[in-house]
Amino acid sequence: MTVATSTAMRTIWWDAGRVRLIDQTRLPHELAIVVCETVDELASAIRGMRVRGAPALGVAAAFGIALAAVRSEARDGGALLADLAGAGRVLRATRPTAVNLSWGVEQMLSRARQLAGADVPTIRQAVVNGALALAEADERACRALGRHGADLVPDGGTVLTHCNAGALAAVAYGTALGVLRAAWEQGKRFHVLVDETRPFLQGARLTAWELVQEGIPATLITDGMAAHFLKAQVQAVVVGADRIAANGDVANKIGTYGVAVVAKENGVPFYVAAPTSTVDLSVPTGEHIPIEERSPDEVVHVAGVRIAPAGVAAAHPAFDVTPARYVTAIITERGIARAPYADSLRRLVES
Amino acid sequence: MTVATSTAMRTIWWDAGRVRLIDQTRLPHELAIVVCETVDELASAIRGMRVRGAPALGVAAAFGIALAAVRSEARDGGALLADLAGAGRVLRATRPTAVNLSWGVEQMLSRARQLAGADVPTIRQAVVNGALALAEADERACRALGRHGADLVPDGGTVLTHCNAGALAAVAYGTALGVLRAAWEQGKRFHVLVDETRPFLQGARLTAWELVQEGIPATLITDGMAAHFLKAQVQAVVVGADRIAANGDVANKIGTYGVAVVAKENGVPFYVAAPTSTVDLSVPTGEHIPIEERSPDEVVHVAGVRIAPAGVAAAHPAFDVTPARYVTAIITERGIARAPYADSLRRLVES
């Protein structure tokens, strides 16, 4: 297996009728590739967080519909569309918070529906091509988003990030880390504080790994340390998003809301980096975003070792909602949105 | 080995010229007892966090001076006092933030100094008796503190705590958990959210263990979840302290400051429970409290498993400072202090 360099790295890709993806549960210890031949295998990989991150999930959903198209034994276009819709239901049900899953499914289904009268090979090919185009567009969006956001990164300061909104959360390049990559490529120099991001440790395992590969100086901290450093040493926070409501409320990995509150309290700008596909104009505020509850087992175990006594319960909301009033700006591939977000986000999404 | 029930449990005790203590690094999986025969052995147990928690460290320091008195081969009182002072330097140097270490040492040394003209057996016995009295006083203080604080605990609500300020952080009963125990004994019913408290997991390992033993309903959460629950579900926060400055700024386990900021932002009262021995009137504000830096290895490993890639740095400030403006009240064994703390704390300490 060849280990790609980080800037060339792809998190998920289409390979002759199969989906290949980096198994993110095995990083940073091992760079292993999972091969999914069916929608069910891909859905299982998504539920198990072998692939995660909102933009990557949008692409995974599109590839999932493409897998369904390739595997379908339908004899006519109508039956094929029914198969694709079924696959869409399976994929949408895997994880409720990241809107990109639904978005990726919908992009593919609407493409297929436009060919409703066509034969099976035509629709099949259109869906596969659509998924490939969507994956390419994701990478272009991350690079554009990075260029827009790079201006906001302080030169010579410290930036804090939570979870992983890196190349591993997209097809490549990343959103929050895309902003940092773009700033670094422009010659800005800074230091990144990486929240470890319990329970799943995306910061410790994934963001730290990407930054080490990139050669950007990074220091790992526990989530509880973020506030301490925000009080004195941090000039900006950049995070990703799993869903952004029409009013600018941001659902992101659990722990983000606390970082945002403490950042505001200390006058530190709090930036959210996400493609417009993460903005869900159908959801008026963050209160309407469903928050995924994952297994408490992921809280009471770390790296396979139990850390808590028998008999104690554990909670595991996988995301939280940061109200828009804590968000300094939302960086998208089409430009930067600022408050009032109801106007600025709609303009960017509909442009 | 007999496992004591939680209310009768002692964290550290004197046993015929030796110090015995529960090895808190091995909980919750094993209730093991460490025996310290010398000051160096005890200092090593403190540095290794086998015994931790501000009140417990005050008692450990006193027992350490008693160990020095028992082991000393001094032929006269002056030489014995010199040996005790040397032991005091070793003990004070183990951990810089918890003022109770210095306080416990000073309590014993001043007792010994008052007997400066006496013979070795007399001073030795006075120091041992003094340490035993200090340990008993610690437990009485926790129980008194608990009674004062119990009034502040909501009946039927949810309380959040960070780290372990329980029986394991004192000789028995605890400070923050002492408040909850006292409220529970009074018949109040509530639910406790326990921050796991990375990197050392005192919440997951110690607080959860104490609450399970006590039969108080508890739910373990990761540190990043605290803010999410403070937004909607928590009626009060109760934590301990490692040092309280004259103005009411509170040094406590890393992560406390973020909890306090988010609590205030959401109108949730934030209570600090600590004996007056934790108040350091010689320190005007929190900025003057030394913050212990521990090994980054404790951040990049969990339960012996490495969680981060090679090549990434890690930071490990063991404490943070919560400015007094975020503290709703400080609960001591002599009553409850409220802002302005410069007045209220001095009154309680000097009463």
Boltz contact constraints between the chains, C-beta under 6 A:
constraints:
  - contact:
      token1: [A, 28]
      token2: [B, 309]
      max_distance: 6.0
  - contact:
      token1: [A, 198]
      token2: [B, 222]
      max_distance: 6.0
  - contact:
      token1: [A, 199]
      token2: [B, 222]
      max_distance: 6.0
  - contact:
      token1: [A, 201]
      token2: [B, 307]
      max_distance: 6.0
  - contact:
      token1: [A, 204]
      token2: [B, 307]
      max_distance: 6.0
  - contact:
      token1: [A, 204]
      token2: [B, 308]
      max_distance: 6.0
  - contact:
      token1: [A, 208]
      token2: [B, 308]
      max_distance: 6.0
  - contact:
      token1: [A, 208]
      token2: [B, 309]
      max_distance: 6.0
  - contact:
      token1: [A, 208]
      token2: [B, 312]
      max_distance: 6.0
  - contact:
      token1: [A, 209]
      token2: [B, 309]
      max_distance: 6.0
  - contact:
      token1: [A, 212]
      token2: [B, 309]
      max_distance: 6.0
  - contact:
      token1: [A, 212]
      token2: [B, 311]
      max_distance: 6.0
  - contact:
      token1: [A, 212]
      token2: [B, 312]
      max_distance: 6.0
  - contact:
      token1: [A, 218]
      token2: [B, 312]
      max_distance: 6.0
  - contact:
      token1: [A, 219]
      token2: [B, 313]
      max_distance: 6.0
  - contact:
      token1: [A, 219]
      token2: [B, 315]
      max_distance: 6.0
  - contact:
      token1: [A, 220]
      token2: [B, 308]
      max_distance: 6.0
  - contact:
      token1: [A, 220]
      token2: [B, 312]
      max_distance: 6.0
  - contact:
      token1: [A, 220]
      token2: [B, 314]
      max_distance: 6.0
  - contact:
      token1: [A, 221]
      token2: [B, 315]
      max_distance: 6.0
  - contact:
      token1: [A, 222]
      token2: [B, 198]
      max_distance: 6.0
  - contact:
      token1: [A, 222]
      token2: [B, 199]
      max_distance: 6.0
  - contact:
      token1: [A, 223]
      token2: [B, 223]
      max_distance: 6.0
  - contact:
      token1: [A, 223]
      token2: [B, 224]
      max_distance: 6.0
  - contact:
      token1: [A, 224]
      token2: [B, 223]
      max_distance: 6.0
  - contact:
      token1: [A, 224]
      token2: [B, 254]
      max_distance: 6.0
  - contact:
      token1: [A, 224]
      token2: [B, 255]
      max_distance: 6.0
  - contact:
      token1: [A, 225]
      token2: [B, 254]
      max_distance: 6.0
  - contact:
      token1: [A, 227]
      token2: [B, 257]
      max_distance: 6.0
  - contact:
      token1: [A, 227]
      token2: [B, 258]
      max_distance: 6.0
  - contact:
      token1: [A, 228]
      token2: [B, 257]
      max_distance: 6.0
  - contact:
      token1: [A, 228]
      token2: [B, 317]
      max_distance: 6.0
  - contact:
      token1: [A, 228]
      token2: [B, 320]
      max_distance: 6.0
  - contact:
      token1: [A, 254]
      token2: [B, 224]
      max_distance: 6.0
  - contact:
      token1: [A, 254]
      token2: [B, 225]
      max_distance: 6.0
  - contact:
      token1: [A, 255]
      token2: [B, 224]
      max_distance: 6.0
  - contact:
      token1: [A, 257]
      token2: [B, 227]
      max_distance: 6.0
  - contact:
      token1: [A, 257]
      token2: [B, 228]
      max_distance: 6.0
  - contact:
      token1: [A, 258]
      token2: [B, 227]
      max_distance: 6.0
  - contact:
      token1: [A, 258]
      token2: [B, 258]
      max_distance: 6.0
  - contact:
      token1: [A, 258]
      token2: [B, 262]
      max_distance: 6.0
  - contact:
      token1: [A, 261]
      token2: [B, 262]
      max_distance: 6.0
  - contact:
      token1: [A, 261]
      token2: [B, 265]
      max_distance: 6.0
  - contact:
      token1: [A, 262]
      token2: [B, 258]
      max_distance: 6.0
  - contact:
      token1: [A, 262]
      token2: [B, 261]
      max_distance: 6.0
  - contact:
      token1: [A, 265]
      token2: [B, 261]
      max_distance: 6.0
  - contact:
      token1: [A, 302]
      token2: [B, 302]
      max_distance: 6.0
  - contact:
      token1: [A, 302]
      token2: [B, 303]
      max_distance: 6.0
  - contact:
      token1: [A, 303]
      token2: [B, 302]
      max_distance: 6.0
  - contact:
      token1: [A, 303]
      token2: [B, 305]
      max_distance: 6.0
  - contact:
      token1: [A, 305]
      token2: [B, 303]
      max_distance: 6.0
  - contact:
      token1: [A, 307]
      token2: [B, 201]
      max_distance: 6.0
  - contact:
      token1: [A, 307]
      token2: [B, 204]
      max_distance: 6.0
  - contact:
      token1: [A, 308]
      token2: [B, 204]
      max_distance: 6.0
  - contact:
      token1: [A, 308]
      token2: [B, 208]
      max_distance: 6.0
  - contact:
      token1: [A, 308]
      token2: [B, 220]
      max_distance: 6.0
  - contact:
      token1: [A, 309]
      token2: [B, 28]
      max_distance: 6.0
  - contact:
      token1: [A, 309]
      token2: [B, 208]
      max_distance: 6.0
  - contact:
      token1: [A, 309]
      token2: [B, 209]
      max_distance: 6.0
  - contact:
      token1: [A, 309]
      token2: [B, 212]
      max_distance: 6.0
  - contact:
      token1: [A, 311]
      token2: [B, 212]
      max_distance: 6.0
  - contact:
      token1: [A, 312]
      token2: [B, 208]
      max_distance: 6.0
  - contact:
      token1: [A, 312]
      token2: [B, 212]
      max_distance: 6.0
  - contact:
      token1: [A, 312]
      token2: [B, 218]
      max_distance: 6.0
  - contact:
      token1: [A, 312]
      token2: [B, 220]
      max_distance: 6.0
  - contact:
      token1: [A, 313]
      token2: [B, 219]
      max_distance: 6.0
  - contact:
      token1: [A, 314]
      token2: [B, 220]
      max_distance: 6.0
  - contact:
      token1: [A, 315]
      token2: [B, 219]
      max_distance: 6.0
  - contact:
      token1: [A, 315]
      token2: [B, 221]
      max_distance: 6.0
  - contact:
      token1: [A, 317]
      token2: [B, 228]
      max_distance: 6.0
  - contact:
      token1: [A, 320]
      token2: [B, 228]
      max_distance: 6.0
